[in-house]
Amino acid sequence: MFSSDNKKSKKPITMETSTQQNIIAHGTKIVGDIISQGPFRIDGTVEGNVKTSGKVVVGKSGYIKGTLQGENADFEGKFSGKLVLSGTLSLKSTAHIEGEVHTSKLAVEPGATFNATCSMKGTVKALSNEPVKPQPQTTQRSERQA
């Protein structure tokens, strides 16, 4: 009787990261590295490295100084450092980005400040520098003769 209750209480606790968001509120300053599996909303200041597999949203009062690694990010605030995303970087009109950016897709609203070296990789298709070749002359001559 008691053994069945003990088995139930020993189940591992799991967090559903897709529905729970980490929030760094306005007026909060964090110095150090942050690693998370869930999404972030940053309205305060982070000085250090942020690594997450979730989406990062930086509000108008938000500021990140350091390295940000993640999938997607929406910026209304400021960033200074190295930004590495596997998905989309979206810059709102109030965003101010400085440093180095590596992303697959970039969306910039008019008014945003983007002073960075940018490398876009991932879903970008390679372009062929060869001109389109016409059909060989021998084929065309043989059709004319027939």
SULLIN-V859514 format. One record per pair of residues at least 6 apart in sequence whose C-alpha atoms are under 6 Angstrom apart, sorted by the first residue. I is the first residue (numbers start at 1). GAP is how many residues later the second one is. If there is no record, write none. Layout:
i=I gap=GAP
i=I gap=GAP
//
This chain:
i=17 gap=21
i=21 gap=18
i=21 gap=19
i=22 gap=18
i=23 gap=17
i=23 gap=18
i=23 gap=19
i=24 gap=18
i=24 gap=19
i=24 gap=20
i=25 gap=18
i=25 gap=19
i=26 gap=17
i=26 gap=18
i=27 gap=17
i=28 gap=16
i=29 gap=15
i=29 gap=16
i=29 gap=17
i=30 gap=16
i=31 gap=15
i=31 gap=16
i=31 gap=17
i=32 gap=16
i=33 gap=15
i=33 gap=16
i=33 gap=17
i=34 gap=16
i=35 gap=16
i=35 gap=17
i=36 gap=16
i=37 gap=15
i=37 gap=16
i=38 gap=16
i=39 gap=15
i=39 gap=16
i=39 gap=17
i=40 gap=16
i=41 gap=15
i=41 gap=16
i=41 gap=17
i=42 gap=16
i=42 gap=20
i=43 gap=16
i=43 gap=18
i=43 gap=19
i=44 gap=18
i=45 gap=17
i=45 gap=18
i=45 gap=19
i=46 gap=18
i=47 gap=18
i=47 gap=19
i=48 gap=18
i=49 gap=17
i=49 gap=18
i=49 gap=19
i=50 gap=18
i=51 gap=17
i=51 gap=18
i=51 gap=19
i=52 gap=18
i=53 gap=17
i=53 gap=18
i=55 gap=17
i=55 gap=18
i=56 gap=17
i=57 gap=16
i=57 gap=17
i=58 gap=17
i=58 gap=18
i=58 gap=19
i=59 gap=17
i=59 gap=18
i=60 gap=16
i=60 gap=17
i=61 gap=16
i=62 gap=15
i=63 gap=14
i=63 gap=15
i=63 gap=16
i=64 gap=15
i=65 gap=14
i=65 gap=15
i=65 gap=16
i=66 gap=15
i=67 gap=14
i=67 gap=15
i=67 gap=16
i=68 gap=15
i=69 gap=15
i=69 gap=16
i=70 gap=15
i=71 gap=14
i=71 gap=15
i=71 gap=16
i=72 gap=15
i=72 gap=16
i=72 gap=17
i=73 gap=16
i=74 gap=16
i=74 gap=17
i=75 gap=16
i=75 gap=17
i=75 gap=20
i=76 gap=16
i=76 gap=18
i=76 gap=19
i=77 gap=18
i=78 gap=17
i=78 gap=18
i=78 gap=19
i=79 gap=18
i=80 gap=18
i=80 gap=19
i=81 gap=18
i=82 gap=17
i=82 gap=18
i=82 gap=19
i=83 gap=18
i=84 gap=18
i=85 gap=18
i=86 gap=17
i=86 gap=18
i=87 gap=17
i=88 gap=17
i=88 gap=18
i=89 gap=17
i=90 gap=17
i=91 gap=17
i=92 gap=17
i=93 gap=16
i=93 gap=17
i=93 gap=18
i=93 gap=19
i=94 gap=18
i=95 gap=17
i=96 gap=17
i=97 gap=17
i=97 gap=18
i=98 gap=17
i=98 gap=18
i=99 gap=17
i=100 gap=16
i=100 gap=17
i=101 gap=17
i=102 gap=16
i=102 gap=17
i=102 gap=18
i=103 gap=17
i=104 gap=16
i=104 gap=17
i=104 gap=18
//
